[in-house]
């Protein structure tokens, strides 16, 4: 049986590669020979670019001796790390039990329709990224979403969309 090769979207990957890798040189110098440097280095790279570009993995491996598979394993294990660029505003919709029973699915669907993206995607203008999260820890305010660290509670579909439209208008 033959396996069909999956075509990769080259333009998206090419866009990710166009980063100035010299920006992480001070980070590499700071952590190069320190024990337990893996997570701080990855966090620093993400702080620099907003995500961890593929070429950064290669540079880190070459200059620090960290193994590619170790770095990739950490990045894919922890939800804090990103492998793709995100929007200026990250919308996190809580789907914990309290929010779920208060219709967080409907809020996510309304936001997906308004933004014309799916969960985990970024709008074409790179303004918004939509994410469903397990819990934001604000159960008494359910259903809840968080945008750029600000919490919005007691939502319904129209309130959530209105908030997004207000942010969009300010931009």
C-alpha positions as CSV (number, residue, x, y, z in Angstrom):
1,X,0.0,0.0,0.0
2,X,1.3,3.4,-0.9
3,X,1.1,6.4,1.4
4,X,0.0,9.7,-0.1
5,X,2.4,12.5,0.7
6,X,0.8,15.6,2.3
7,X,1.6,18.9,0.6
8,X,2.7,21.5,3.0
9,X,1.5,25.1,2.6
10,X,4.9,26.6,1.6
11,X,3.9,30.3,1.9
12,X,2.9,29.9,5.5
13,X,6.1,28.1,6.4
14,X,8.2,30.6,4.4
15,X,6.6,33.5,6.2
16,X,7.6,31.9,9.5
17,X,11.2,31.6,8.4
18,X,11.5,35.3,7.8
19,X,12.6,36.2,11.3
20,X,15.8,37.9,12.5
21,X,17.5,35.1,14.4
22,X,20.1,37.5,15.8
23,X,17.5,38.8,18.1
24,X,17.9,35.7,20.3
25,X,21.7,35.9,20.5
26,X,21.7,37.6,23.9
27,X,19.3,34.9,25.2
28,X,21.6,32.2,23.9
29,X,24.6,33.9,25.6
30,X,22.7,34.2,28.9
31,X,21.6,30.6,29.1
32,X,24.1,28.7,26.9
33,X,25.9,26.7,29.5
34,X,23.4,26.8,32.4
35,X,21.8,23.7,33.8
36,X,18.0,23.7,33.3
37,X,18.1,26.2,30.4
38,X,15.6,24.5,28.1
39,X,12.4,26.1,29.3
40,X,13.8,29.6,29.9
41,X,15.4,29.6,26.5
42,X,12.1,28.5,24.8
43,X,10.2,31.1,26.8
44,X,12.6,33.8,25.8
45,X,12.4,32.9,22.1
46,X,8.6,33.0,22.3
47,X,8.7,36.3,24.1
48,X,10.9,37.6,21.2
49,X,8.8,36.4,18.3
50,X,5.4,35.6,19.8
51,X,5.9,32.0,18.9
52,X,8.9,29.7,18.3
53,X,10.0,29.7,14.6
54,X,11.4,26.5,13.1
55,X,14.7,28.2,12.3
56,X,15.0,29.2,16.0
57,X,15.0,25.5,17.0
58,X,17.9,24.8,14.6
59,X,19.9,27.8,15.8
60,X,19.3,26.8,19.5
61,X,20.4,23.3,18.8
62,X,23.5,24.3,17.0
63,X,24.6,27.0,19.5
64,X,23.5,25.5,22.8
65,X,23.7,21.7,22.2
66,X,20.1,21.2,23.1
67,X,18.5,18.4,21.1
68,X,15.8,19.2,18.6
69,X,13.6,16.3,19.8
70,X,13.9,17.5,23.5
71,X,12.9,21.1,22.5
72,X,10.1,19.9,20.3
73,X,8.8,17.6,23.0
74,X,8.7,20.4,25.6
75,X,7.0,22.8,23.2
76,X,4.3,20.4,22.2
77,X,3.7,19.2,25.8
78,X,3.2,22.7,27.4
79,X,0.2,24.7,26.2
80,X,2.1,28.0,26.8
81,X,4.3,27.4,23.7
82,X,3.3,28.2,20.2
83,X,4.7,26.9,16.9
84,X,2.8,29.4,14.7
85,X,2.3,33.2,14.8
86,X,-0.7,34.5,16.7
87,X,-2.9,37.6,16.5
88,X,-2.4,40.8,18.3
89,X,-5.3,39.9,20.6
90,X,-5.7,36.4,21.9
91,X,-9.3,35.4,22.8
92,X,-9.5,32.6,25.3
93,X,-13.0,31.1,25.7
94,X,-13.3,29.0,28.9
95,X,-14.9,25.6,28.4
96,X,-14.6,24.3,32.0
97,X,-17.6,22.7,33.5
98,X,-19.3,25.9,34.8
99,X,-18.8,27.7,31.5
100,X,-19.8,24.7,29.5
101,X,-23.1,24.3,31.2
102,X,-23.7,28.0,30.7
103,X,-23.2,27.7,26.8
104,X,-19.5,28.5,26.2
105,X,-19.9,26.4,23.0
106,X,-22.4,28.9,21.7
107,X,-20.1,31.8,22.5
108,X,-17.2,30.1,20.7
109,X,-19.5,29.4,17.7
110,X,-20.6,33.1,17.7
111,X,-17.0,34.3,17.8
112,X,-16.0,31.9,15.0
113,X,-18.8,33.2,12.9
114,X,-18.0,36.9,13.6
115,X,-14.2,36.4,13.1
116,X,-14.6,34.0,10.2
117,X,-12.0,31.6,11.7
118,X,-12.1,28.3,13.5
119,X,-10.9,27.5,17.0
120,X,-7.1,27.8,17.2
121,X,-6.9,30.0,14.1
122,X,-5.9,33.6,13.5
123,X,-7.8,36.2,11.5
124,X,-6.3,37.2,8.1
125,X,-5.5,40.6,9.4
126,X,-3.5,39.0,12.3
127,X,-5.7,40.9,14.8
128,X,-7.4,38.0,16.7
129,X,-6.6,34.4,17.6
130,X,-9.4,32.3,19.0
131,X,-8.6,29.6,21.6
132,X,-10.8,27.3,23.6
133,X,-9.2,26.6,27.0
134,X,-10.0,24.1,29.7
135,X,-10.5,26.6,32.6
136,X,-9.8,30.2,33.3
137,X,-10.5,29.9,37.0
138,X,-13.4,32.3,37.1
139,X,-16.3,29.9,37.6
140,X,-18.5,32.4,39.5
141,X,-18.5,34.6,36.4
142,X,-19.4,31.8,33.9
143,X,-19.4,31.8,31.0
144,X,-16.1,33.7,30.7
145,X,-13.6,34.7,28.0
146,X,-10.3,36.4,28.4
147,X,-8.7,38.8,26.0
148,X,-5.1,40.0,26.5
149,X,-5.4,39.2,30.2
150,X,-8.7,41.0,30.8
151,X,-11.6,38.8,31.9
152,X,-15.1,39.2,30.6
153,X,-17.8,37.3,32.5
154,X,-21.5,36.6,32.5
155,X,-21.4,36.5,28.7
156,X,-23.9,35.4,26.1
157,X,-23.3,35.2,22.4
158,X,-24.2,38.8,21.6
159,X,-22.1,40.3,24.5
160,X,-19.0,38.4,23.4
161,X,-19.4,39.5,19.8
162,X,-20.0,43.1,20.9
163,X,-16.7,43.1,22.8
164,X,-14.8,41.8,19.8
165,X,-16.4,44.5,17.6
166,X,-15.4,47.2,20.1
167,X,-11.8,46.0,20.1
168,X,-11.8,45.9,16.3
169,X,-13.2,49.4,16.1
170,X,-10.4,50.7,18.3
171,X,-7.8,49.2,16.0
